[in-house]
Amino acid sequence: MTELPLDFDSILAYLIPGFIVLAGLSFLSPNLQRLFREPPRHSASTLLLLTIVALVAGILLGDVRVATLQPTCRIDLKWISREPSFASIPREPVAYGKLIEEGRLKAFQEAKRNEQTPYRFHGNTLLAVTVFVLARVIALSKVSSATISKRSRIRGIIAAILLFLISIIILYPAFRTRYYNYTNAVRSINQA
């Protein structure tokens, strides 16, 4: 059995987005909603289970990030910003054979800590907010007019969409910039 590559940075990059996903899914699940509304009444094992489920959800978000967000980094978006991180960013695989030297290994560990963890966090959080917003819009669309007024429903949907737009504006450039920094660091380590 292989070990999970989880350190404190990785746990944060997965756990916080995982909790955001679970909070979003709680709009659609009464059982999950109870867990979020009344956590002090639950046993430690229930809270541990909720944490593990959030971690797994975050790791799955990481898989979705690799399949959806990282390919967008190869798209040239210089029309949005002149920052080099908005130009097409080629993939740069790690040459693990070159990490035998102590200096290169330390440089790679620093690149992971300073650039890889933040780009994973920003990307995973963007995807988590997307799930949260979709779940909220679906839940508001399904609520009967006897429970909530049409005006309140529309306000809730608009608020969710605004949250999504603000998240894209903040998190995608941060994700892309950190991804650019990480690939440049790996390229430098590979070429050294």
N, C-alpha and C positions, 0 to 999 in steps of 0.2 A: 504494500500500500504506500502511495506517495504522500508526502506531507503537504499540507496546504501552505502556500507562501503568504502567510498572514502575519504582519507585524502591526504595530500600533497605527502607523500611517495608512496601511492598507485597510485596516478595520474601519478607520474614519472615512476613507474614500468609499467604502461599501455600506457601512452601518447607517450613516445619516441619510443617504439617498434611499436605503431600504426602508427606514422608518417613514420617510415621506411617501413612498409607494403604499405602505400599509395604511397610513393615514388617509390616503386617497381612496384606497379600496374599502375603507371602513364606511364610506358614503354608500356603498353598494351592499355591504354585509352587516346586518344587525349584530351578529355575534362579535365581529371584529370591532364594531362601533362601541360595544359595551366594554371591551378591553381598554380602549383609549379613553373612554369617559370616566371609568371608575378604577384606575390602576391601583390605588392604595388598598383596595379590598382584596386584591388578588394575592395568591401565595407567591413566594419567591420562585417556585418552579414555573408558574405561569409567566412571570416576567422574564425568566431565563428563556423559555420557549419563544416568547414574543421577540426577544433579542436575536435568537438564532434564526427565526424566520425572517426578520429584517435583514440580517447579514446575508442569508441565502438570496433574498430578493435583490439586495445590492450587488451580489456577485453575478446574478443573472442579468442585471442592468449593465454590468461591465461587458458581458458577452454581446448584448444588444448594441452597446456603444461601439465595440470593435466592428460590428457588422454595419452600423448605420452612420455614426458620426465620424469615425476616423477616415472612411473613404471620402468624406466631404472635404477633408484637408488637401486632397489632390486637385480640388477645383480652384481655379484662379479667381479670387474675389478682390482683386486690386481696385475694382470700381467702387468698393465700399470704403476701403482705407488703403493708404499707401504704406502701411506697416508691412514689413517683410513677412509677417505671419499670415497675411491675407493673400500672398502669392501662392502658387501651387507648391505644396510641401511633399517632396518625395519620401517614400518609406525608407527607413534606414535600419535594417536588422542589426542586432548586436552581434559582433564577431567575438563570441565567447572564448574562442581559442586565444585571442589576444589579451584577455583579462587575467592571464597568469601572472603578469607583472604586477607588483604591489601598487604602483602609482596608478595604473590604468583601472585596477579593480576599485580603488578608493574613489577615483574620478567617476566611475560608473555608479557606485553607491550614492555619491552626492547628486548625480544627475537624476537618479531614481527618487531620492528623497525630495530634492528641490523642484523638480519639473514633472516627473511621471506621476507622483501622487496627486499634485494639484490638477493635472489635466484629467486624470481618472475621476477625481472628485467633481470637477466642474461638469464634465460630460455626463457622469452618472446622475448628478443632481438635476441637470437639464432634462434628462429622460424621466427622472422621477417626478419632476414638476409636470411634465407632459402627461404622465399617467394620472397624477393627482387631479389635474384640470379636466382631463377626459372623464374620469370617474365622477367628478363634481357636476359637470354638465349633464352627463347621463342621469345621475341621481335627481337633479333638478328637473330634468325633462320628464321623468317618470312620476314625480310627486303629483298627487291629485290637487285640483284647485280648491278642495275643501281644507287641505292642510296648509297650503301657502298661497298667497295671492299671486296673480299673474305678474304684477309689478315687482314683487319681491323675487320671483323666479327669474325675471329678465335681469334684474339688478345682480343677482347671484351669478348668472351666466356671464354677464358683462365683466363682473369682477374677476371671474375665473379666467376669462380670455385676456384681460389686462395683466393678470399675474403671469400668464404664459408669455405674452409679448415682452414684458419686463425681464422675465427670465432669459428669453432668447437674447435680448439686447445686452444683458450683463454676462451670462454664463457662456454663450457660444464664443465671443471674442476671447474670453479668459481661457477657455478650453483650447482654442486654436493657437493662441500665443504660447501657452505652456507646452502644447504638443510640438510646436515649431522649435522651442528652446530645447526640448528633450531630444528631438531628432538631430538637431545641430550638435548637441553635446555628444551623442552617440557617434555621429559622423567624425567628430574631432578625435574621439577615443579610438575609433577604428583606424583612422589615418595616422595616428601618432606612432 
